[in-house]
Amino acid sequence: MGTPDGYAQRVPKQRYSPPSGDVAARIDRVVALFLKQQEIETAYKRALADLTSPNGDAVPIAHVADRLGVQRKTVYRHLGRSMT
């Protein structure tokens, strides 16, 4: 192939530029939803930490997991803590 290692030479691609109109609007919608999801996730994790904090209400993790319909390890993971 004309290269020392036998692989084809890499050629950079041109950056994607969305066409104006519907596609650009749909990309903007996805970006807005992603940012909103990030804000909601941050607020959720902050509220969860406050709820389960020993200095706060100290709601048991098992009860929170039951109410959320997830396993306890999921709640611990959302809190950034280990189950052990």
Backbone as JSON Lines, residues from 0, in Angstrom:
{"i":0,"aa":"M","n":[0.8,-1.19,0.0],"ca":[0.0,0.0,0.0],"c":[0.85,1.26,0.0]}
{"i":1,"aa":"G","n":[2.12,1.08,-0.01],"ca":[3.0,2.23,-0.1],"c":[3.36,2.86,1.23]}
{"i":2,"aa":"T","n":[2.99,2.23,2.35],"ca":[3.34,2.76,3.67],"c":[4.26,1.75,4.34]}
{"i":3,"aa":"P","n":[5.11,2.2,5.27],"ca":[6.07,1.29,5.89],"c":[5.42,0.15,6.69]}
{"i":4,"aa":"D","n":[4.26,0.37,7.27],"ca":[3.67,-0.66,8.11],"c":[2.57,-1.47,7.4]}
{"i":5,"aa":"G","n":[2.29,-1.18,6.16],"ca":[1.31,-1.95,5.42],"c":[-0.12,-1.45,5.54]}
{"i":6,"aa":"Y","n":[-0.36,-0.51,6.45],"ca":[-1.69,0.05,6.59],"c":[-1.85,1.25,5.68]}
{"i":7,"aa":"A","n":[-3.05,1.51,5.29],"ca":[-3.31,2.66,4.43],"c":[-3.02,3.95,5.2]}
{"i":8,"aa":"Q","n":[-2.59,4.96,4.49],"ca":[-2.3,6.24,5.11],"c":[-3.6,6.87,5.59]}
{"i":9,"aa":"R","n":[-3.58,7.41,6.8],"ca":[-4.77,8.05,7.34],"c":[-4.94,9.44,6.76]}
{"i":10,"aa":"V","n":[-6.15,9.72,6.36],"ca":[-6.46,11.03,5.8],"c":[-7.55,11.63,6.67]}
{"i":11,"aa":"P","n":[-7.32,12.82,7.24],"ca":[-8.35,13.4,8.11],"c":[-9.6,13.77,7.32]}
{"i":12,"aa":"K","n":[-10.74,13.58,7.98],"ca":[-12.01,13.96,7.35],"c":[-12.3,15.42,7.66]}
{"i":13,"aa":"Q","n":[-13.05,16.01,6.8],"ca":[-13.48,17.38,7.0],"c":[-14.54,17.39,8.11]}
{"i":14,"aa":"R","n":[-14.51,18.4,8.99],"ca":[-15.49,18.5,10.07],"c":[-16.89,18.59,9.49]}
{"i":15,"aa":"Y","n":[-17.82,17.95,10.2],"ca":[-19.21,17.94,9.76],"c":[-19.82,19.32,9.98]}
{"i":16,"aa":"S","n":[-20.5,19.8,9.01],"ca":[-21.21,21.07,9.09],"c":[-22.65,20.78,8.69]}
{"i":17,"aa":"P","n":[-23.58,20.81,9.68],"ca":[-24.96,20.43,9.35],"c":[-25.6,21.44,8.39]}
{"i":18,"aa":"P","n":[-26.43,20.92,7.52],"ca":[-27.14,21.84,6.63],"c":[-28.13,22.67,7.45]}
{"i":19,"aa":"S","n":[-28.41,23.84,6.97],"ca":[-29.35,24.69,7.7],"c":[-30.75,24.09,7.58]}
{"i":20,"aa":"G","n":[-31.59,24.45,8.54],"ca":[-32.97,23.98,8.49],"c":[-33.25,22.9,9.51]}
{"i":21,"aa":"D","n":[-33.92,21.86,9.07],"ca":[-34.43,20.83,9.96],"c":[-33.34,20.08,10.72]}
{"i":22,"aa":"V","n":[-32.27,19.71,10.05],"ca":[-31.2,18.94,10.69],"c":[-30.53,19.77,11.79]}
{"i":23,"aa":"A","n":[-30.23,21.01,11.5],"ca":[-29.59,21.88,12.5],"c":[-30.51,22.09,13.7]}
{"i":24,"aa":"A","n":[-31.8,22.23,13.46],"ca":[-32.76,22.4,14.55],"c":[-32.85,21.14,15.39]}
{"i":25,"aa":"R","n":[-32.79,19.98,14.76],"ca":[-32.85,18.72,15.51],"c":[-31.58,18.52,16.34]}
{"i":26,"aa":"I","n":[-30.44,18.93,15.8],"ca":[-29.19,18.85,16.57],"c":[-29.28,19.77,17.79]}
{"i":27,"aa":"D","n":[-29.77,20.98,17.59],"ca":[-29.94,21.91,18.72],"c":[-30.88,21.33,19.77]}
{"i":28,"aa":"R","n":[-31.93,20.66,19.35],"ca":[-32.89,20.04,20.29],"c":[-32.2,18.95,21.11]}
{"i":29,"aa":"V","n":[-31.39,18.14,20.47],"ca":[-30.66,17.07,21.18],"c":[-29.7,17.68,22.19]}
{"i":30,"aa":"V","n":[-29.0,18.72,21.8],"ca":[-28.06,19.39,22.72],"c":[-28.81,19.97,23.91]}
{"i":31,"aa":"A","n":[-29.96,20.6,23.67],"ca":[-30.75,21.19,24.75],"c":[-31.25,20.1,25.7]}
{"i":32,"aa":"L","n":[-31.7,18.98,25.15],"ca":[-32.17,17.87,26.0],"c":[-31.03,17.29,26.83]}
{"i":33,"aa":"F","n":[-29.85,17.17,26.23],"ca":[-28.7,16.64,26.95],"c":[-28.33,17.55,28.12]}
{"i":34,"aa":"L","n":[-28.29,18.86,27.87],"ca":[-27.95,19.8,28.94],"c":[-28.99,19.77,30.05]}
{"i":35,"aa":"K","n":[-30.26,19.67,29.68],"ca":[-31.33,19.59,30.67],"c":[-31.2,18.31,31.49]}
{"i":36,"aa":"Q","n":[-30.88,17.21,30.82],"ca":[-30.7,15.93,31.51],"c":[-29.54,16.01,32.5]}
{"i":37,"aa":"Q","n":[-28.46,16.69,32.13],"ca":[-27.32,16.85,33.02],"c":[-27.71,17.66,34.26]}
{"i":38,"aa":"E","n":[-28.5,18.72,34.07],"ca":[-28.96,19.54,35.2],"c":[-29.85,18.73,36.13]}
{"i":39,"aa":"I","n":[-30.76,17.94,35.55],"ca":[-31.67,17.12,36.36],"c":[-30.89,16.06,37.12]}
{"i":40,"aa":"E","n":[-29.91,15.44,36.48],"ca":[-29.11,14.42,37.15],"c":[-28.33,15.02,38.32]}
{"i":41,"aa":"T","n":[-27.78,16.2,38.14],"ca":[-27.05,16.86,39.21],"c":[-27.97,17.17,40.38]}
{"i":42,"aa":"A","n":[-29.16,17.69,40.09],"ca":[-30.13,18.0,41.14],"c":[-30.59,16.73,41.85]}
{"i":43,"aa":"Y","n":[-30.8,15.65,41.09],"ca":[-31.21,14.37,41.68],"c":[-30.14,13.84,42.64]}
{"i":44,"aa":"K","n":[-28.9,13.85,42.21],"ca":[-27.83,13.31,43.05],"c":[-27.63,14.16,44.3]}
{"i":45,"aa":"R","n":[-27.78,15.47,44.17],"ca":[-27.67,16.35,45.34],"c":[-28.8,16.07,46.33]}
{"i":46,"aa":"A","n":[-30.03,15.94,45.83],"ca":[-31.18,15.66,46.68],"c":[-31.06,14.29,47.32]}
{"i":47,"aa":"L","n":[-30.56,13.31,46.58],"ca":[-30.37,11.96,47.11],"c":[-29.34,11.96,48.23]}
{"i":48,"aa":"A","n":[-28.26,12.69,48.04],"ca":[-27.22,12.76,49.07],"c":[-27.75,13.44,50.33]}
{"i":49,"aa":"D","n":[-28.54,14.49,50.17],"ca":[-29.12,15.17,51.33],"c":[-30.1,14.26,52.07]}
{"i":50,"aa":"L","n":[-30.88,13.5,51.31],"ca":[-31.89,12.63,51.9],"c":[-31.28,11.5,52.71]}
{"i":51,"aa":"T","n":[-30.18,10.95,52.22],"ca":[-29.57,9.78,52.86],"c":[-28.41,10.13,53.79]}
{"i":52,"aa":"S","n":[-28.11,11.4,53.92],"ca":[-26.99,11.83,54.76],"c":[-27.27,11.53,56.23]}
{"i":53,"aa":"P","n":[-26.28,11.02,56.95],"ca":[-26.46,10.78,58.39],"c":[-26.72,12.07,59.16]}
{"i":54,"aa":"N","n":[-26.26,13.19,58.63],"ca":[-26.47,14.48,59.29],"c":[-27.83,15.09,58.94]}
{"i":55,"aa":"G","n":[-28.5,14.51,57.93],"ca":[-29.79,15.03,57.5],"c":[-30.92,14.13,57.98]}
{"i":56,"aa":"D","n":[-31.79,13.74,57.05],"ca":[-32.93,12.9,57.38],"c":[-32.55,11.44,57.6]}
{"i":57,"aa":"A","n":[-31.43,11.01,57.06],"ca":[-30.91,9.65,57.21],"c":[-31.94,8.59,56.8]}
{"i":58,"aa":"V","n":[-32.56,8.78,55.65],"ca":[-33.5,7.78,55.14],"c":[-32.67,6.57,54.68]}
{"i":59,"aa":"P","n":[-33.07,5.36,55.07],"ca":[-32.29,4.17,54.68],"c":[-32.23,3.99,53.16]}
{"i":60,"aa":"I","n":[-31.08,3.54,52.71],"ca":[-30.85,3.31,51.29],"c":[-31.85,2.28,50.76]}
{"i":61,"aa":"A","n":[-32.15,1.26,51.53],"ca":[-33.09,0.22,51.09],"c":[-34.47,0.82,50.8]}
{"i":62,"aa":"H","n":[-34.91,1.75,51.62],"ca":[-36.21,2.38,51.39],"c":[-36.19,3.24,50.13]}
{"i":63,"aa":"V","n":[-35.13,3.99,49.93],"ca":[-35.01,4.82,48.74],"c":[-34.98,3.94,47.49]}
{"i":64,"aa":"A","n":[-34.24,2.84,47.54],"ca":[-34.16,1.92,46.4],"c":[-35.53,1.33,46.08]}
{"i":65,"aa":"D","n":[-36.28,0.94,47.12],"ca":[-37.62,0.41,46.9],"c":[-38.52,1.45,46.23]}
{"i":66,"aa":"R","n":[-38.47,2.68,46.71],"ca":[-39.31,3.73,46.15],"c":[-38.92,4.05,44.71]}
{"i":67,"aa":"L","n":[-37.62,3.98,44.39],"ca":[-37.16,4.26,43.03],"c":[-37.35,3.06,42.1]}
{"i":68,"aa":"G","n":[-37.53,1.87,42.68],"ca":[-37.68,0.67,41.87],"c":[-36.37,0.18,41.3]}
{"i":69,"aa":"V","n":[-35.29,0.4,42.06],"ca":[-33.96,-0.04,41.63],"c":[-33.32,-0.83,42.76]}
{"i":70,"aa":"Q","n":[-32.19,-1.45,42.47],"ca":[-31.46,-2.18,43.5],"c":[-30.69,-1.19,44.38]}
{"i":71,"aa":"R","n":[-30.38,-1.64,45.6],"ca":[-29.61,-0.78,46.52],"c":[-28.28,-0.37,45.93]}
{"i":72,"aa":"K","n":[-27.64,-1.3,45.2],"ca":[-26.32,-0.97,44.64],"c":[-26.41,0.18,43.63]}
{"i":73,"aa":"T","n":[-27.56,0.33,42.98],"ca":[-27.75,1.44,42.06],"c":[-27.76,2.76,42.82]}
{"i":74,"aa":"V","n":[-28.45,2.78,43.95],"ca":[-28.5,4.0,44.76],"c":[-27.11,4.33,45.29]}
{"i":75,"aa":"Y","n":[-26.39,3.32,45.77],"ca":[-25.03,3.55,46.24],"c":[-24.15,4.1,45.11]}
{"i":76,"aa":"R","n":[-24.32,3.55,43.9],"ca":[-23.54,4.03,42.76],"c":[-23.87,5.49,42.44]}
{"i":77,"aa":"H","n":[-25.16,5.84,42.54],"ca":[-25.56,7.23,42.3],"c":[-24.98,8.16,43.35]}
{"i":78,"aa":"L","n":[-24.79,7.65,44.55],"ca":[-24.18,8.43,45.63],"c":[-22.66,8.47,45.53]}
{"i":79,"aa":"G","n":[-22.12,7.63,44.65],"ca":[-20.66,7.57,44.51],"c":[-20.0,6.81,45.64]}
{"i":80,"aa":"R","n":[-20.77,5.9,46.26],"ca":[-20.25,5.13,47.38],"c":[-20.24,3.65,47.06]}
{"i":81,"aa":"S","n":[-19.42,2.91,47.78],"ca":[-19.33,1.47,47.62],"c":[-20.27,0.79,48.62]}
{"i":82,"aa":"M","n":[-20.81,-0.36,48.24],"ca":[-21.69,-1.09,49.16],"c":[-20.9,-1.78,50.27]}
{"i":83,"aa":"T","n":[-19.6,-1.91,50.11],"ca":[-18.8,-2.62,51.11],"c":[-18.2,-1.68,52.12]}
